[in-house]
């Protein structure tokens, strides 16, 4: 049995709070245009964009290394602005027993926040926490926010 971990980040938005849910749910193929230093490609593998059960593939650069992540849309809640993506193949799942990312758009004290929660399981203590991946996601989120705020 592995070691379960959860990492969270909340990023204040300058753009409209609907932007992030819309981008990742309905227009993920635009992420590489908005954040080209982070994400270089997107492919729909199976199903329809924005539909639970659909499979997608990201190509990205993290810490100077080209990587891929094949994910399934596990849950989409348009009303509460929540999206859950579970990796089923790729660089993270090659080293970790499981990986799931949840995007949630929320408002706290009239401040709109993009909230990312990473849930994963490390096979043992020698496998590092995914802090570098969380930093990557925060950087990508800020780049997308800047793209829409300008």
C-alpha positions in Angstrom: 0.0 0.0 0.0 1.4 3.4 -1.0 1.6 6.7 0.7 -1.4 9.0 0.0 -0.8 12.7 -0.4 -2.8 15.8 -1.2 -1.4 19.2 -2.3 -3.5 22.3 -2.8 -2.9 25.8 -4.3 -5.3 28.7 -4.5 -4.5 31.5 -7.0 -6.2 34.8 -7.1 -7.7 35.6 -10.5 -7.7 38.9 -12.4 -9.9 37.5 -15.2 -13.5 36.5 -15.0 -14.1 33.5 -12.7 -15.9 31.6 -15.5 -12.7 31.6 -17.7 -10.9 28.7 -16.1 -13.8 26.4 -15.9 -14.6 27.1 -19.5 -11.0 26.8 -20.7 -10.4 23.4 -19.1 -13.8 22.0 -19.7 -14.7 23.3 -23.1 -11.5 24.7 -24.7 -8.5 22.7 -23.4 -7.0 22.8 -26.9 -6.4 26.6 -26.3 -4.2 26.1 -23.2 -1.0 25.7 -25.4 -1.8 29.2 -26.9 -2.4 30.8 -23.6 0.6 29.1 -21.8 3.0 28.0 -24.4 6.0 27.7 -22.0 4.1 25.2 -20.0 1.8 23.3 -22.4 2.8 22.5 -26.0 -0.1 20.3 -27.1 -3.5 18.8 -26.5 -5.2 15.9 -28.2 -8.7 14.5 -27.8 -8.2 10.7 -27.6 -11.8 9.5 -27.2 -15.2 11.0 -26.6 -16.1 14.7 -26.7 -14.4 17.6 -25.1 -16.2 18.6 -21.9 -17.9 15.2 -21.4 -17.4 12.9 -18.5 -15.5 9.7 -19.6 -13.7 11.5 -22.5 -10.0 10.9 -22.7 -7.4 13.6 -23.5 -3.6 13.9 -23.8 -1.4 16.8 -22.8 2.2 17.4 -23.9 4.0 19.7 -21.7 7.4 20.8 -20.4 8.2 20.6 -16.7 11.6 21.4 -15.3 13.0 21.4 -18.8 11.7 17.9 -19.6 9.1 17.1 -22.2 6.3 15.1 -20.7 2.9 13.6 -21.5 -0.3 13.1 -19.4 -3.2 11.1 -20.7 -6.3 11.9 -18.6 -10.0 11.1 -18.3 -12.6 13.6 -17.5 -13.8 11.9 -14.2 -16.3 14.6 -13.1 -17.6 17.9 -14.3 -19.9 20.1 -12.2 -20.8 23.2 -14.2 -22.9 24.8 -11.4 -20.1 24.6 -8.8 -17.3 25.1 -11.3 -15.5 21.8 -10.5 -13.5 19.6 -12.9 -11.8 16.3 -12.0 -9.1 14.9 -14.3 -7.6 11.4 -13.5 -4.3 10.4 -15.2 -4.4 6.9 -16.6 -1.2 7.0 -18.6 1.9 9.3 -18.7 4.9 10.5 -16.8 3.2 11.0 -13.4 1.4 7.7 -13.3 4.6 5.9 -14.5 6.1 6.8 -11.0 3.1 7.1 -8.8 0.3 4.6 -8.1 -2.5 7.1 -8.8 -2.9 10.8 -9.7 -6.0 13.0 -9.8 -6.2 16.8 -10.3 -9.3 18.8 -9.3 -9.9 22.3 -10.5 -12.4 24.3 -8.5 -13.3 28.0 -9.1 -14.4 29.6 -5.9 -15.1 33.0 -4.4 -13.8 33.9 -0.9 -14.5 37.3 0.5 -15.3 38.6 -3.0 -12.0 37.4 -4.3 -12.2 34.9 -7.2 -9.8 32.0 -6.8 -8.6 29.1 -9.0 -8.2 26.2 -6.6 -6.1 23.1 -7.6 -6.0 20.0 -5.5 -3.6 17.2 -6.5 -4.4 13.8 -4.9 -1.8 11.0 -5.5 -0.3 7.9 -4.1 3.5 7.4 -3.9 4.6 3.8 -3.9 7.2 4.5 -1.2 9.1 7.2 0.7 11.8 7.4 -1.9 9.4 8.9 -4.5 9.1 12.6 -4.0 6.0 14.7 -3.3 4.6 16.4 -6.4 5.6 20.0 -5.4 7.3 20.6 -8.7 4.2 19.6 -10.5 2.1 21.9 -8.3 4.4 24.8 -9.0 4.1 24.0 -12.8 0.3 24.1 -12.5 0.4 27.4 -10.6 2.7 28.9 -13.3 0.4 27.7 -16.1 -2.7 29.0 -14.2 -1.0 32.5 -13.9 -0.1 32.5 -17.6 -3.7 31.7 -18.6 -5.0 34.4 -16.2 -2.6 36.9 -17.6 -3.7 36.0 -21.2 -7.3 36.7 -20.3 -6.8 39.7 -18.1 -4.9 41.6 -20.9 
